[in-house]
Amino acid sequence: MIFTSFFLLFFLFVQPLSAETPTYDIVAHYDELSHEIEGTEALTFTNDSETPISELYLFLYPNHFAKRDADIDSAYYRKAYPVAFNPGSLKVTSIKGPAGEALPFSPLSSHDDTVMVVHLPEPVPAKTRFRFLVHFVTRLPEKFGVFGYFEDLTSIQGGWHPYLAHFENGTWSFNRPPPKSNFRIRISLKTNRHLVGSSPKAVITVQKDLQTVLMEAQNIPFYSLSIGHHFKRSEYQVGPIHLNAYSLKKNKSYAQQIEKIIEPALAFFLKHTGPLPPVDLIITEAYLHQDLIATGSNILYLNNRLFKVFPALKRFHAMRLASGLFQLLWKHKRPDEEDWVIEALARRDADGFINALYGETTSLSKWLKPLAFIPVIDQILYSSTLPLRQVYFREAVRPLVSEDIRFYNRPASENANIFWKLETLMGSLVFEPAVARYRNQDEESGPILPFRRILLESSQADMNRLIDQWLSTQTDIDFSIKDVQHKEIDGAYQTEVSIEKKGEGIEPLQIVARQKNGQEIPATWDGSTAQHRLILNTASPIKTVELDPNKLTNDPNRKDNRLPRDWKVLVDNLNLNYDFQTKELSYQAGLFFQYLYDTENWVRFLFAHEDTGDLSHIAYTRTLKKNHLLTTGLTFETLEPSRNNNFNEEAGYLSLGYTFIFPDLPLLTESARRLTNAFPVFNVSLEYNQQFTGDRYDHAFSLLLDFRRTHAFTNYHEIGTRILVGQSIGNLFENRRFSLGGTNAMRGYSPLIFEGENLSLFSLEYRFPLFYETDINLFGLAHTHTWQGAFFADAGMVGSSHDVFQPKVFQSDFGGGIRFFMDLFGVYPAIIRFDIALPIDSPIESEDKLHYYLNAGQSF
């Protein structure tokens, strides 16, 4: 019945559009309760080849979100799906030909249900149009990003209906963006919903609480939509550019910051790029999770947290806003140009605009490097997995999951970085005039030449093969400095640098040699061979040689890109904790030394003052194999009197330890692990300590087994379990090796109440969400998004017996707490934890009370 109604609507309201490009006549209804779009579309396809075709191919983009990828870390899904993973889908229920006959169709198995083949009973002749009807039902997932909904906001970059794959010269291409098409869309939805799309809309009917709108657009690759409930609209007119900005009412103050950027950005573009035809653009808020902006067709989606960050970062967010605006404007100015050219031009203009707005600015990495001793800053600078890293740094960063409808069905490409690669290979004296010539083309003076054509004419070198490589794939190429030889000849200095490349493909490489007098010598290599030799003659000795200083190549192994190798120093384990029970202030401070990008070796210094005493420690750790660590160290420790004795103990001792961790985690310092809860699931430690001070030369051997497992049901709704078992022998601190209580153990007891040689602890914690996306900005220093509640229970024992599984003598506790999930500085994920615990049937009267803890990270 529904399909019949849609079918009749086509004959009443829809007339065929021009068929020179693919055309879509769509009649649809959006159900805000089920978050489904049900519709029928009439597709007009033109076979512009010289041969008949018997099959058509349709993309079903929403099926990209139908399954959870087992190879993707669960942290991604927690960030992308605020409540729980739920599938998106596009189901085609029927396809009918020109005479109403049913056309058979089936999914293309090699593309995981995102490509459908339509089998035609009779081939479509060459140079002939073919028009057919498709009835579909699209289900939107509750998720962040460019395709989904959350609360009262729905974002659909495109692809919400079946669309034709790219067809050219008789060949179907599944790795190219959607072809330019014409659209006429008639969609109905509730009157309390505000709909914006890629073109202006006209309300044609209103019946009770249902409105029907008509939208038409020509020569765009896909049709974008944004549907909201509490939108505030602002209107701008700058020359020929008309822009409507829609923001959530709760973000009024941040919308004002956006408004301060829009008008000067549009004026800057018109001044520096010349005239434009009349342009209608839309800016609308969206819940994004991989970037700050996303471009649709004539629509710019802005992350709803765009300016909810540390104030020093706001200019970088403003640059992303300007870059997105300029992409849309360049698309109007050069509608037939390739996306990578558009993005590169927009990035260049955004750089110029930000410099004009704020004065000449340095890069964020230069701002942060003086603070690189802070673990969080170190992670921002040197971790390749940090969320939103591509916002601040221009290195090649692959998104975990590509949601952009232009690129989701093909490997990640370089896009805007291609300009840098071309300039590196060709030189600025050739490349910059080519860019200037392209920008200065005037439509009134003749046809607009594509950038590739101007590049060929300017350089007399065909770069298409390399450009196509960078667009079609992103290979891992490992550059390394094999050797640096120095010679002194007649008072001058000669340096010979040997460079090696491993991997397929060609990448240009920047090389920087720094002299002892502070001067830099830049050089480039086209990367076309496996090896390269660079000879430098200088008046001052060469101090360092570095490859790819701006990290713009796809080099996954950067530890061999600099000679001599560079050290980094972190303030590690900087921890301050106050125990409300013992009224003791404890703290830890350490330094962490490591070669830059080397995850296999590190040196750690640590000083700690705890309830148990003081400790000074230095250790060297070496990764033997994946998951296996060997540590040797020197420690001096003083233990304070405890409940079990009234005398101090102190000793200096040498230690040798072995650790096995699973799974293998990227190296994080203790501070970063504590913030993000990025601890291994399984951890086994063996350690031997030998005393070398005093009159006694005691020793101790210990084994510690730490097993953690989290069983997640939905996001932030999980059961956490932990088993901790410790065994030890020897005379060194024999009664003081393990402590049962404290914030990361049995929370119902103080740390020093139970001590001994051996330990067992079993913990169970039920965690559940209290509030999703609280959206609280704490002065730009942190941004809270989810509150999680927890109930927990611990049971265990510590003592001198090697039999640590004696339930009759176990101590136990129970409690609850709140965890605040937040982003430090608006970008770095962290957890702040507050717990309250009470012992059960405590054998110590003074401990029979509530214990309070405030700490970072989950307890386990």
C-alpha positions in Angstrom: 0.0 0.0 0.0 2.8 2.4 0.9 4.7 1.6 -2.3 1.5 2.2 -4.3 1.1 5.6 -2.7 4.6 6.7 -3.5 4.2 5.4 -7.1 1.1 7.5 -7.6 2.9 10.6 -6.2 5.5 10.3 -9.0 2.8 10.8 -11.6 1.2 13.6 -9.7 4.2 15.6 -8.6 7.4 14.5 -10.4 8.5 15.2 -13.9 11.7 14.0 -15.4 14.8 16.2 -15.1 17.4 16.6 -17.7 19.2 13.2 -18.3 22.6 14.5 -19.3 23.7 13.6 -15.8 22.2 11.0 -13.5 18.9 12.4 -12.0 17.0 11.5 -8.8 13.3 12.3 -8.4 12.7 11.3 -4.7 9.5 11.3 -2.7 10.2 10.3 0.9 9.0 10.6 4.5 11.1 11.0 7.6 9.8 9.3 10.8 11.4 11.0 13.8 10.3 8.2 16.2 11.9 5.3 14.3 14.5 7.5 12.6 13.7 6.0 9.3 13.4 7.5 5.8 11.0 5.6 3.6 10.8 6.7 0.0 10.7 5.9 -3.7 13.1 7.4 -6.2 13.0 7.6 -10.0 16.6 7.2 -11.3 17.4 8.3 -14.8 20.6 6.8 -16.1 22.3 7.6 -19.5 24.5 5.0 -21.1 27.0 7.4 -22.7 29.3 4.5 -23.8 29.6 2.9 -27.3 28.3 -0.5 -26.1 25.1 -1.7 -24.5 25.1 -2.5 -20.8 23.0 -5.2 -19.0 23.7 -4.3 -15.4 23.5 -1.2 -13.2 25.2 -0.7 -9.9 23.8 1.1 -6.9 25.6 2.2 -3.7 23.8 1.6 -0.4 26.0 3.8 1.7 24.1 3.3 5.1 25.0 -0.4 5.1 28.6 0.9 5.8 27.3 1.2 9.4 25.5 -2.2 9.5 28.1 -4.2 11.3 30.7 -3.6 14.1 34.2 -4.2 12.8 36.0 -6.6 15.1 39.4 -5.1 14.0 38.5 -1.7 15.4 39.2 -1.0 19.0 36.2 -0.6 21.2 37.3 2.9 22.2 36.3 4.1 18.7 32.8 2.8 19.1 32.5 4.3 22.5 33.4 7.7 21.0 31.3 7.3 17.9 28.2 5.8 19.5 27.2 7.7 22.6 24.8 5.0 24.0 25.6 1.7 22.3 26.5 0.4 18.9 23.3 0.2 16.7 23.2 -0.5 13.0 22.4 1.8 10.2 21.0 0.3 7.1 19.4 0.8 3.7 17.0 -1.8 2.5 15.8 -1.9 -1.1 12.3 -3.6 -1.2 11.6 -3.4 -4.9 12.9 -2.1 -8.2 10.6 -1.5 -11.2 11.4 -0.8 -14.8 9.9 1.8 -17.2 6.8 -0.3 -17.7 6.3 -1.2 -14.1 8.0 -4.6 -14.4 10.0 -6.0 -11.5 13.8 -5.9 -12.0 15.9 -8.5 -10.2 18.6 -7.2 -8.0 21.2 -8.7 -5.6 24.0 -7.5 -3.3 27.6 -7.6 -4.5 29.2 -9.9 -1.9 32.7 -8.4 -2.3 31.5 -5.0 -1.0 29.7 -6.1 2.2 26.2 -5.2 1.1 27.2 -1.6 0.2 26.9 -2.2 -3.6 23.9 -3.7 -5.3 23.7 -4.9 -8.9 20.5 -4.5 -10.8 20.1 -7.1 -13.6 18.4 -5.8 -16.7 16.2 -8.1 -18.8 17.2 -6.2 -21.9 20.5 -4.3 -22.2 20.4 -0.5 -22.3 21.6 0.5 -25.8 24.5 2.9 -26.3 23.7 6.6 -26.0 20.3 5.8 -24.5 18.5 6.8 -21.3 17.0 4.4 -18.8 14.6 5.3 -16.1 13.6 3.0 -13.2 12.0 3.2 -9.8 13.5 2.1 -6.5 11.6 1.8 -3.2 13.9 1.9 -0.1 13.9 2.2 3.6 16.8 3.9 5.3 17.5 3.4 9.0 19.7 6.0 10.7 22.0 4.9 13.6 22.2 6.8 16.9 25.7 7.9 16.5 28.0 10.9 16.1 29.5 11.7 12.7 28.2 12.7 9.3 25.5 10.0 9.1 23.3 9.5 12.2 21.3 11.2 14.9 21.7 12.1 18.6 19.1 13.7 20.8 17.3 16.3 18.6 19.9 16.6 15.8 20.2 14.5 12.6 23.1 14.9 10.2 23.2 13.2 6.8 26.1 14.2 4.6 24.6 12.2 1.7 23.9 8.8 0.4 20.7 8.4 2.4 19.1 6.9 -0.7 20.4 4.4 -3.3 22.7 6.2 -5.8 24.4 5.2 -9.0 28.1 4.2 -9.0 30.4 6.3 -11.1 30.0 5.3 -14.8 32.4 6.6 -17.5 33.4 5.3 -20.9 31.5 2.0 -20.4 33.2 1.2 -17.0 31.8 1.2 -13.5 34.1 2.5 -10.8 33.5 1.7 -7.1 36.5 3.8 -5.9 35.4 7.2 -7.2 33.2 9.7 -5.4 29.5 9.9 -6.5 29.0 11.5 -9.9 27.6 14.9 -10.4 23.8 14.5 -10.5 20.5 16.4 -10.5 18.0 16.2 -7.6 14.3 16.9 -7.1 13.3 15.9 -3.6 9.9 16.0 -2.0 10.1 15.0 1.7 7.5 15.1 4.5 8.3 15.4 8.2 6.9 16.8 11.4 6.2 20.5 11.5 8.2 20.9 14.7 11.4 19.8 12.8 13.6 22.2 10.9 15.0 20.8 7.7 17.9 22.3 5.8 19.4 20.8 2.7 21.9 21.4 -0.1 19.4 23.9 -1.8 16.7 26.3 -0.6 13.4 24.6 0.3 9.8 25.5 -0.4 7.0 24.3 1.9 4.3 23.1 -0.4 1.8 21.6 2.0 1.1 21.6 5.8 -1.5 19.2 7.2 -1.9 19.2 11.0 1.5 18.3 12.3 3.0 17.2 9.0 4.8 19.4 6.5 6.0 18.6 3.0 8.9 20.5 1.4 10.3 20.6 -2.1 14.0 21.0 -2.8 15.9 21.0 -6.1 19.6 21.1 -7.0 21.6 20.5 -10.1 25.2 19.3 -10.8 26.1 18.2 -7.2 27.5 14.8 -6.3 25.1 14.1 -3.4 22.3 15.8 -1.5 23.0 16.7 2.2 20.4 17.1 4.9 20.4 18.4 8.5 17.3 18.1 10.7 17.0 19.8 14.1 14.5 20.9 16.6 16.0 23.8 18.6 17.8 25.7 15.9 18.7 29.4 16.1 19.2 30.9 12.6 21.6 33.7 11.7 21.8 35.2 8.2 24.8 36.8 6.5 25.2 38.5 3.2 28.8 39.3 2.0 28.9 40.4 -1.6 27.3 37.6 -3.7 27.6 35.1 -0.8 24.4 34.4 1.2 24.9 32.2 4.2 22.5 30.8 6.8 24.0 29.5 10.0 22.0 27.2 12.2 23.1 26.6 15.8 21.6 24.7 18.8 20.1 27.2 21.2 22.1 25.7 24.1 25.3 26.7 22.3 24.4 30.4 22.0 27.7 31.7 23.4 29.8 29.5 21.1 27.6 30.5 18.1 28.7 34.1 18.8 32.3 33.0 18.5 31.5 31.4 15.2 29.8 34.5 13.9 33.0 36.5 14.6 34.8 34.3 12.1 32.2 34.0 9.3 32.0 37.5 7.9 35.7 38.3 7.9 36.4 34.9 6.4 34.0 35.5 3.5 35.3 39.0 2.9 38.9 37.6 2.9 38.0 35.0 0.3 36.3 37.5 -2.0 39.3 39.9 -1.7 41.9 37.2 -2.5 40.2 35.0 -5.0 38.2 37.4 -7.1 34.5 37.5 -8.0 32.0 34.7 -7.5 28.6 33.9 -8.9 25.7 34.2 -6.4 26.2 31.5 -3.7 23.9 30.1 -1.1 25.6 28.3 1.8 24.5 26.7 5.0 26.4 26.1 8.3 24.8 23.8 10.7 25.9 22.1 14.0 26.6 18.4 14.1 27.8 15.9 16.6 31.1 14.9 15.0 33.7 12.7 16.5 36.6 12.5 14.0 37.1 16.1 13.0 35.9 19.6 13.7 34.2 20.2 10.4 32.7 18.1 7.6 31.6 19.3 4.2 28.5 18.3 2.5 27.0 19.7 -0.7 26.7 23.4 0.0 26.5 22.6 3.7 29.3 22.8 6.3 28.8 20.7 9.4 30.5 22.1 12.5 31.4 20.0 15.5 29.1 21.1 18.4 32.2 21.4 20.5 34.0 23.7 18.1 35.1 26.3 20.5 34.7 24.4 23.8 38.4 24.0 24.2 41.5 25.5 25.8 41.5 29.2 24.7 45.0 28.8 23.1 43.6 26.2 20.7 40.7 28.3 19.4 42.6 29.9 16.6 43.3 26.4 15.2 39.6 25.7 15.4 38.9 28.9 13.7 41.3 27.9 10.9 39.3 24.6 10.4 36.1 26.6 10.2 37.6 28.9 7.6 39.1 26.0 5.7 35.6 24.4 5.5 34.0 27.6 4.3 36.7 28.1 1.7 36.2 24.5 0.4 32.5 25.2 -0.3 33.4 28.5 -2.0 36.1 27.0 -4.2 33.7 24.3 -5.1 31.4 27.0 -6.5 34.2 28.8 -8.2 35.7 25.6 -9.7 32.7 23.2 -9.8 34.5 20.7 -12.1 37.8 20.6 -10.2 39.0 17.5 -8.3 38.5 17.5 -4.5 42.2 17.3 -3.6 42.8 20.6 -5.5 39.9 22.2 -3.8 41.0 21.1 -0.3 44.6 22.2 -0.9 43.5 25.7 -2.1 41.1 26.1 0.8 43.9 25.1 3.3 46.2 27.7 1.8 43.6 30.4 2.0 42.7 29.5 5.6 46.4 29.9 6.5 46.4 33.3 5.0 43.2 34.3 6.7 44.3 33.2 10.2 47.6 35.1 9.7 45.6 38.2 8.8 43.3 37.8 11.7 45.7 37.0 14.5 49.0 38.1 13.0 51.7 35.7 11.9 51.2 32.5 13.9 53.5 29.6 14.6 52.5 26.0 14.4 50.9 24.3 17.3 53.7 21.8 17.6 56.2 24.7 18.2 53.9 26.0 20.9 53.7 22.7 22.6 57.3 21.5 22.4 58.5 23.6 25.4 55.8 21.7 27.4 56.6 18.3 26.0 57.8 17.1 29.4 54.1 16.8 30.4 52.8 13.3 29.5 49.6 14.6 28.1 51.4 17.1 25.8 53.9 14.3 24.8 51.0 12.2 23.7 49.5 15.0 21.7 52.9 15.6 20.0 54.1 12.1 19.4 51.2 9.7 19.5 49.7 8.8 16.2 46.4 7.6 17.7 45.3 10.8 19.5 41.7 11.9 18.5 41.5 15.0 16.4 45.3 14.9 15.7 44.6 15.8 12.0 43.1 19.1 13.2 46.3 20.4 14.6 49.0 18.7 12.6 49.5 18.4 8.9 51.0 14.9 8.9 49.3 12.0 7.2 46.8 10.7 9.7 44.3 8.0 8.6 40.8 8.1 10.2 39.9 4.9 12.0 36.8 4.6 9.9 36.2 6.7 6.8 32.6 8.1 7.0 33.0 10.8 4.3 30.7 9.6 1.5 33.2 10.8 -1.0 35.9 8.5 0.2 34.4 5.7 2.4 34.6 3.1 -0.4 38.3 3.7 -1.2 41.7 3.8 0.6 42.5 7.0 2.4 44.3 9.5 0.2 46.6 12.4 0.7 44.3 15.1 -0.6 45.6 18.5 0.6 49.1 17.2 1.3 49.5 16.5 -2.4 50.3 20.2 -2.9 53.2 19.9 -0.5 54.4 16.7 -2.3 54.3 18.4 -5.6 56.1 21.5 -4.4 58.8 19.4 -2.8 59.4 17.5 -6.1 59.1 20.4 -8.5 60.5 23.3 -6.4 58.7 26.5 -5.4 60.0 28.4 -8.4 57.9 26.1 -10.7 55.0 25.1 -8.5 54.0 28.5 -7.0 53.6 30.2 -10.4 51.4 27.2 -11.5 49.2 27.7 -8.5 49.0 31.5 -9.1 48.1 30.9 -12.8 45.4 28.5 -11.9 43.9 30.8 -9.3 43.9 33.9 -11.6 42.0 32.3 -14.4 39.0 34.4 -15.5 35.9 32.7 -16.7 35.2 35.6 -19.0 38.6 35.2 -20.8 38.1 31.6 -21.9 37.6 28.1 -20.5 38.9 27.3 -17.1 41.7 24.8 -17.4 42.0 22.1 -14.7 44.9 22.2 -12.3 46.6 19.1 -13.7 46.7 20.7 -17.2 48.2 23.9 -15.9 50.7 21.9 -13.8 51.8 20.0 -17.0 52.2 23.2 -19.0 54.1 25.0 -16.3 56.5 22.2 -15.4 56.7 20.2 -18.7 56.6 17.2 -16.5 53.7 14.7 -16.3 53.0 14.3 -12.6 49.7 12.4 -13.1 51.1 9.0 -12.3 52.3 10.2 -8.9 49.1 12.1 -8.2 47.0 9.1 -9.0 49.2 7.0 -6.7 48.7 9.4 -3.8 45.0 9.6 -4.4 44.4 5.8 -4.7 46.4 4.5 -1.8 48.4 5.4 1.2 51.4 3.1 1.4 53.7 2.8 4.3 57.2 3.9 3.3 60.0 3.6 5.8 62.8 6.2 5.3 65.9 5.8 7.5 69.3 7.4 7.9 71.8 4.5 7.5 75.0 6.4 8.0 76.5 9.9 8.4 80.2 10.3 7.7 82.1 13.5 8.6 85.4 14.7 7.1 87.4 17.9 7.6 89.1 19.1 4.4 91.3 22.2 4.3 89.5 23.9 7.2 86.0 23.1 5.7 83.7 20.2 6.5 82.2 17.5 4.2 79.3 15.4 5.4 78.0 12.4 3.5 74.5 11.2 4.4 73.3 7.8 3.3 69.5 7.3 3.2 67.5 4.2 2.6 63.8 3.7 1.6 61.8 0.5 2.2 58.3 0.1 0.7 56.4 0.5 -2.5 55.5 3.8 -4.1 57.2 7.2 -4.4 57.2 9.8 -1.7 59.2 13.0 -1.8 61.3 13.5 1.3 62.5 16.7 3.0 66.0 16.6 4.6 67.3 19.2 7.1 70.9 19.3 8.1 71.7 21.6 11.1 75.1 23.1 11.5 76.9 23.7 14.7 76.6 27.5 14.2 72.8 27.1 14.1 72.2 27.4 10.4 70.0 24.9 8.6 70.5 23.4 5.2 67.3 22.1 3.5 67.4 19.4 0.9 64.9 17.2 -0.9 64.9 13.8 -2.4 62.3 12.5 -4.8 62.2 9.1 -3.2 62.2 7.3 -6.6 65.0 4.8 -5.7 65.8 2.6 -2.8 68.8 4.5 -1.7 70.1 8.1 -1.8 73.4 9.8 -1.0 73.6 13.4 0.0 77.0 15.3 0.2 77.2 18.6 2.1 80.1 21.0 2.1 79.9 23.5 4.9 82.1 26.0 6.8 80.7 24.7 10.1 80.4 21.1 11.2 77.0 19.4 10.7 75.5 18.7 14.1 72.3 16.8 13.2 70.6 15.4 10.1 66.8 14.9 10.2 64.4 13.3 7.6 60.8 14.5 7.2 60.9 17.1 10.0 57.2 18.1 9.4 56.1 14.4 9.4 54.3 14.7 6.1 55.3 11.4 4.6 53.7 8.0 5.4 56.6 6.8 7.4 55.4 4.6 10.2 58.9 4.2 11.8 60.3 7.6 12.7 62.9 6.5 15.3 65.6 6.2 12.6 64.8 9.6 10.9 67.4 11.6 12.9 71.1 11.3 13.7 72.2 11.7 16.4 68.9 10.4 17.9 66.9 12.9 20.0 66.0 12.3 23.7 62.7 13.2 25.2 62.2 13.7 29.0 58.9 13.4 30.7 57.7 14.3 34.2 56.3 10.8 34.9 54.1 9.6 37.8 53.4 13.1 39.0 50.7 12.2 41.5 49.3 13.9 44.5 46.9 12.1 46.7 45.3 12.8 50.1 43.9 10.0 52.2 40.9 11.2 54.2 41.2 8.3 56.6 44.9 8.5 57.5 45.1 12.2 56.9 48.3 11.5 55.0 49.5 13.4 51.9 51.3 11.1 49.5 53.0 12.0 46.3 55.1 10.6 43.5 57.3 12.3 41.0 59.5 10.8 38.4 61.4 11.5 35.2 61.2 9.3 32.1 64.0 9.3 29.5 63.6 7.8 26.1 64.8 8.2 22.5 62.2 10.0 20.5 59.8 7.4 18.8 61.7 4.5 20.4 59.2 2.3 22.2 61.7 -0.4 23.1 64.1 1.3 25.6 63.6 3.8 28.4 65.1 4.9 31.7 63.0 6.0 34.7 63.8 7.9 37.8 61.2 7.9 40.6 60.8 9.4 44.0 57.8 8.6 46.1 56.5 9.5 49.6 53.6 7.2 50.6 52.0 6.1 53.9 54.4 3.2 53.7 57.5 5.3 53.5 59.9 6.9 51.0 61.4 5.4 47.8 64.1 6.5 45.4 64.5 4.5 42.2 66.3 4.4 38.9 65.6 1.7 36.3 66.3 0.8 32.7 63.7 -1.2 30.7 64.2 -3.0 27.4 61.5 -4.6 25.3 62.8 -8.1 24.4 60.0 -9.0 22.1 56.4 -7.9 21.7 54.8 -8.1 25.2 58.1 -9.0 27.0 60.0 -6.5 29.1 63.2 -6.8 31.0 64.0 -4.2 33.7 67.1 -3.7 35.9 67.3 -1.0 38.6 68.7 0.5 41.8 66.4 1.4 44.7 66.8 2.9 48.1 63.7 2.5 50.3 62.7 3.5 53.8 59.6 2.0 55.4 57.7 3.8 58.1 56.4 2.2 61.3 53.1 0.4 60.7 50.3 -1.2 62.7 52.3 -4.4 62.8 55.7 -3.0 64.1 57.1 0.1 65.6 60.5 0.4 63.8 61.8 1.8 60.6 63.2 -0.4 57.9 65.5 0.8 55.2 67.6 -0.8 52.5 69.3 -0.1 49.2 68.9 -3.0 46.8 69.5 -4.0 43.2 66.6 -5.4 41.2 66.1 -7.5 38.1 62.6 -7.9 36.7 60.7 -9.5 33.9 57.2 -8.5 32.8 54.8 -10.0 30.3 51.8 -7.9 29.3 48.8 -8.7 27.1 47.7 -7.2 24.8 50.6 -5.3 23.6 49.8 -1.6 24.2 51.4 1.5 22.8 53.9 2.8 25.3 52.2 5.1 27.7 53.7 6.7 30.8 52.0 5.9 34.1 50.3 9.3 34.2 48.8 8.8 30.8 47.7 5.3 31.6 46.0 6.5 34.8 44.1 9.1 33.0 42.9 7.0 30.1 42.6 3.6 31.9 44.8 2.1 29.1 46.1 -0.8 31.2 46.8 -4.3 29.9 44.3 -7.1 30.4 46.9 -9.5 31.6 50.2 -8.6 33.4 52.7 -11.0 35.0 55.7 -9.6 36.8 58.7 -11.5 38.2 61.3 -9.5 40.3 64.4 -10.3 42.2 65.8 -7.8 44.7 69.2 -8.0 46.4 70.2 -5.7 49.3 73.6 -4.2 49.2 73.6 -1.7 52.2 73.8 -2.1 55.9 75.0 -5.2 57.8 72.6 -7.6 56.2 72.5 -8.6 52.5 68.9 -9.8 52.3 67.1 -10.7 49.1 63.6 -11.2 47.9 61.9 -12.8 45.0 58.3 -11.9 44.1 55.7 -12.9 41.5 52.7 -10.7 40.8 49.8 -11.7 38.6 47.3 -8.9 37.6 44.3 -10.0 35.5 41.7 -7.4 34.4 38.6 -8.0 32.2 35.8 -5.7 31.3 32.5 -7.1 30.0 30.7 -4.3 28.2 26.9 -4.4 27.4 26.5 -0.9 26.0 28.7 2.1 26.2 29.6 2.9 29.8 27.4 0.0 31.0 29.8 -2.8 31.9 31.1 -5.2 34.5 34.7 -5.0 35.5 36.6 -7.8 37.2 40.1 -8.0 38.6 42.2 -10.8 40.1 45.5 -9.8 41.8 47.7 -12.5 43.2 51.2 -11.9 44.7 53.7 -14.4 46.0 57.1 -13.7 47.5 60.0 -15.3 49.4 63.1 -13.9 51.1 64.1 -11.7 54.0 64.1 -8.3 52.5 61.1 -6.3 53.8 59.4 -9.7 54.2 56.3 -8.4 56.0 56.0 -5.2 54.0 55.9 -6.3 50.4 52.2 -6.2 49.8 49.5 -3.9 51.2 45.8 -4.9 50.9 44.0 -1.6 51.2 44.0 1.7 49.3 42.5 3.4 46.3 43.6 0.8 43.7 43.1 -2.3 45.9 40.6 -2.9 48.7 39.0 0.5 49.0 37.2 -0.2 52.3 40.5 -0.2 54.2 43.4 2.1 54.7 46.7 1.2 52.8 48.8 0.0 55.8 46.2 -1.9 57.8 47.0 -5.3 56.3 50.6 -6.1 55.1 52.4 -9.3 54.3 54.6 -11.3 52.0 51.7 -12.7 49.9 48.5 -11.3 48.6 45.2 -12.2 46.9 42.5 -9.7 45.9 39.3 -10.2 43.9 37.3 -7.2 42.8 34.0 -6.9 41.0 32.6 -3.5 39.8 29.3 -2.8 38.0 29.5 0.4 36.0 26.4 2.1 34.5 25.8 5.5 32.8 24.2 8.3 34.7 24.2 11.0 32.1 25.2 11.0 28.4 26.9 14.0 26.9 26.5 16.4 29.7 28.3 19.0 27.5 29.8 21.0 30.4 32.8 23.2 29.6 35.1 23.8 32.5 36.8 27.0 31.4 38.3 25.3 28.3 40.5 23.2 30.6 38.3 20.2 30.4 35.0 19.2 28.8 32.7 16.6 30.4 30.6 14.3 28.2 29.5 11.3 30.3 28.9 10.6 34.0 29.2 6.9 35.0 28.0 5.4 38.3 29.6 2.3 39.9 28.9 -0.3 42.6 31.8 -2.5 43.7 32.9 -5.1 46.1 36.4 -6.3 47.0 37.6 -9.4 48.9 41.1 -10.6 49.7 43.8 -11.3 52.2 47.4 -10.6 52.8 49.8 -12.4 55.1 52.8 -14.6 55.5 51.1 -17.8 54.4 51.7 -18.9 50.8 48.1 -20.2 50.7 46.4 -17.0 49.9 43.1 -18.6 48.9 41.5 -18.9 52.4 38.0 -17.5 52.1 37.5 -17.8 55.9 40.1 -15.2 56.6 39.3 -12.9 53.7 38.5 -9.3 54.4 35.8 -7.6 52.3 34.2 -4.3 51.5 31.6 -2.7 49.3 31.0 0.8 47.9 30.1 3.0 45.1 31.3 5.9 43.1 31.1 8.3 40.1 33.4 8.5 37.1 33.5 11.7 35.0 34.6 11.1 31.4 36.1 14.2 30.0 38.4 15.6 27.4 41.3 17.6 28.8 41.8 20.8 26.9 38.9 19.7 24.8 40.9 17.0 23.0 42.6 14.5 25.4 40.4 11.7 26.9 40.6 11.3 30.7 38.6 9.8 33.6 38.2 11.4 37.1 37.0 9.0 39.8 35.4 9.6 43.2 34.7 6.5 45.3 33.2 5.8 48.8 33.8 2.4 50.4 32.9 0.7 53.7 34.4 -2.5 55.2 32.3 -5.5 55.9 32.6 -6.8 59.5 35.9 -5.1 60.0 38.2 -6.8 62.6 39.7 -3.4 63.3 37.4 -0.9 65.0 39.1 2.2 63.7 38.5 1.0 60.1 34.8 0.5 60.5 33.9 3.8 58.7 33.5 5.3 55.3 36.6 5.7 53.2 36.8 8.4 50.5 39.0 8.5 47.4 39.5 11.0 44.6 41.7 9.8 41.7 42.3 9.6 38.0 41.3 6.7 35.8 39.3 3.6 36.6 40.3 1.5 39.6 40.9 -1.4 37.2 
